[in-house]
Amino acid sequence: MCNLKRLTAVLTAAALSLAMSVTAFSADADTGFADVAADAWYADAVIYCCDNGLMRGTGDTIFSPDSNMTRAMLATVLYRLSGSPSLENENLGYPFVDVPGDSWYADGVYWARMTGVVDGYGDNRFGPSDPVTREQLATLLWRCAGSSDAASGNIFADESDISSWAASAVDWAQANGFVNGVGDNRFLPAGTATRAQVAAILMRYTQSQEESAPEPEGGRDVLVAYFSATGNTENIAEHLETALNADLYEIVPEVPYTDEDLNYSNSDCRSNQEQNDSAARPAISGGVENMGDYEVIFLGYPIWWGDAPKIISSFLESYDFAGKTIVPFCTSGSSSIGESAEALRALASDAVWLDGQRFSGNDTLETVEQWLDSLGLR
Ligand SMILES: Cc1cc2nc3c(=O)[nH]c(=O)nc-3n(C[C@H](O)[C@H](O)[C@H](O)COP(=O)(O)O)c2cc1C
């Protein structure tokens, strides 16, 4: 009886402690980590760094925000920040006696040593488990970013404590707003950096890089111009925009087409009248301001009675396409692009016209990408 009571008590205690530990380690729904509250000052940074593959938890639901960042962790994070370049063809003679080649941080440390981002301690040791100091953190990030000079204009109260090898890096990190002083405008160069602080600095740094990155080439040179009365051609145009990182321009009629206008079973409907009139040039609302910037124009339209709608003629006659490449595409119920594109060529004969392609209105991004690949245009 006594034993049964004890057993019951032990089981109850075990169940309770299990329940408590489950509570203690259950992840915060917003951050994914039990030890990162959604309203913590570093929560956004932790989520950002994890979402972008720069940092990971120290356990399934644990981030350890207050733990020191070690030198091995930082080398690994900077390696990821640089895109984890392949080391396959490198001669992986690991340069430090305390960095085993099969350790989780070996590639990061090797890469960082090879690119000059880290130094060892001078006795063939790297000190992978040693905490990173704040001045080391600034220095490694600065080297990763190309070691450019930037005067901060602000002198930390403990400026004289900053090691000479870290001075330029701390200036740069401060001038760019990546590091802040602690109370009394002190930098605490030898103080250790926590994982939460590193996440915050990495987020500031990475976001500043994204903001200053030049616009990708395709965003300026390629235009996807289209007319779409019922949305099918628009769907394909948007796939092209995505696949090519192109600019998108909708050819909008000054007078929109109503359902009645498009009711081609009525021989008098507006669309039928226009298609039967070789001189019809429906007016376009607005225009492309910087047509001169584009080298390649994808031109999309629905097939109307085997041809492009006349508003496409209006578009082609509105600009100088000399020397530009035009790639026609269309959607239709079943007709091929056929002669519709042939007929358009005469309206911009100075352009280089590529063969066009017909799509269904619901074709996928993958289908559109396959076409682009077949043209060698991606
Ligand atoms: C006036 C008119 C004429 C059409 N003529 C044809 C045709 O000749 N062949 C065909 O396959 N589809 C024809 N269609 C169907 C459209 O080409 C097809 O629905 C197209 O995907 C619509 O594209 P949108 O949604 O971008 O306007 C016609 C549609 C209209 C409104």
The ligand as an SDF file (V2000), in Angstrom:
LIG
                    3D

 31 33  0  0  0  0  0  0  0  0999 V2000
  -13.3500   39.3620  -79.7330 C   0  0  0  0  0  0  0  0  0  0  0  0
  -12.6810   38.0600  -79.3690 C   0  0  0  0  0  0  0  0  0  0  0  0
  -12.1880   37.2380  -80.3730 C   0  0  0  0  0  0  0  0  0  0  0  0
  -11.5560   36.0430  -80.0760 C   0  0  0  0  0  0  0  0  0  0  0  0
  -11.0280   35.2740  -81.0590 N   0  0  0  0  0  0  0  0  0  0  0  0
  -10.3830   34.1390  -80.7800 C   0  0  0  0  0  0  0  0  0  0  0  0
   -9.7960   33.3420  -81.8210 C   0  0  0  0  0  0  0  0  0  0  0  0
   -9.8090   33.6840  -82.9840 O   0  0  0  0  0  0  0  0  0  0  0  0
   -9.1710   32.1990  -81.4670 N   0  0  0  0  0  0  0  0  0  0  0  0
   -9.0950   31.7780  -80.1800 C   0  0  0  0  0  0  0  0  0  0  0  0
   -8.5260   30.7180  -79.9280 O   0  0  0  0  0  0  0  0  0  0  0  0
   -9.6200   32.5260  -79.1700 N   0  0  0  0  0  0  0  0  0  0  0  0
  -10.2510   33.6960  -79.4320 C   0  0  0  0  0  0  0  0  0  0  0  0
  -10.7740   34.4600  -78.4390 N   0  0  0  0  0  0  0  0  0  0  0  0
  -10.5500   34.0250  -77.0460 C   0  0  0  0  0  0  0  0  0  0  0  0
   -9.3740   34.7720  -76.4110 C   0  0  0  0  0  0  0  0  0  0  0  0
   -8.2590   34.7890  -77.2810 O   0  0  0  0  0  0  0  0  0  0  0  0
   -8.9370   34.1210  -75.1170 C   0  0  0  0  0  0  0  0  0  0  0  0
  -10.0200   33.9890  -74.2390 O   0  0  0  0  0  0  0  0  0  0  0  0
   -7.8170   34.9050  -74.4700 C   0  0  0  0  0  0  0  0  0  0  0  0
   -7.1250   34.0600  -73.5610 O   0  0  0  0  0  0  0  0  0  0  0  0
   -8.3120   36.1320  -73.6890 C   0  0  0  0  0  0  0  0  0  0  0  0
   -7.2060   36.8000  -73.1000 O   0  0  0  0  0  0  0  0  0  0  0  0
   -7.3610   37.9710  -72.0330 P   0  0  0  0  0  0  0  0  0  0  0  0
   -8.0650   37.3670  -70.8280 O   0  0  0  0  0  0  0  0  0  0  0  0
   -5.9810   38.3590  -71.7020 O   0  0  0  0  0  0  0  0  0  0  0  0
   -8.1560   39.0390  -72.6560 O   0  0  0  0  0  0  0  0  0  0  0  0
  -11.4250   35.6530  -78.7160 C   0  0  0  0  0  0  0  0  0  0  0  0
  -11.9400   36.4680  -77.7110 C   0  0  0  0  0  0  0  0  0  0  0  0
  -12.5600   37.6670  -78.0590 C   0  0  0  0  0  0  0  0  0  0  0  0
  -13.0680   38.5490  -76.9530 C   0  0  0  0  0  0  0  0  0  0  0  0
  1  2  1  0
  2  3  1  0
  2 30  2  0
  3  4  2  0
  4  5  1  0
  4 28  1  0
  5  6  2  0
  6  7  1  0
  6 13  1  0
  7  8  2  0
  7  9  1  0
  9 10  1  0
 10 11  2  0
 10 12  1  0
 12 13  2  0
 13 14  1  0
 14 15  1  0
 14 28  1  0
 15 16  1  0
 16 17  1  0
 16 18  1  0
 18 19  1  0
 18 20  1  0
 20 21  1  0
 20 22  1  0
 22 23  1  0
 23 24  1  0
 24 25  2  0
 24 26  1  0
 24 27  1  0
 28 29  2  0
 29 30  1  0
 30 31  1  0
M  END
$$$$
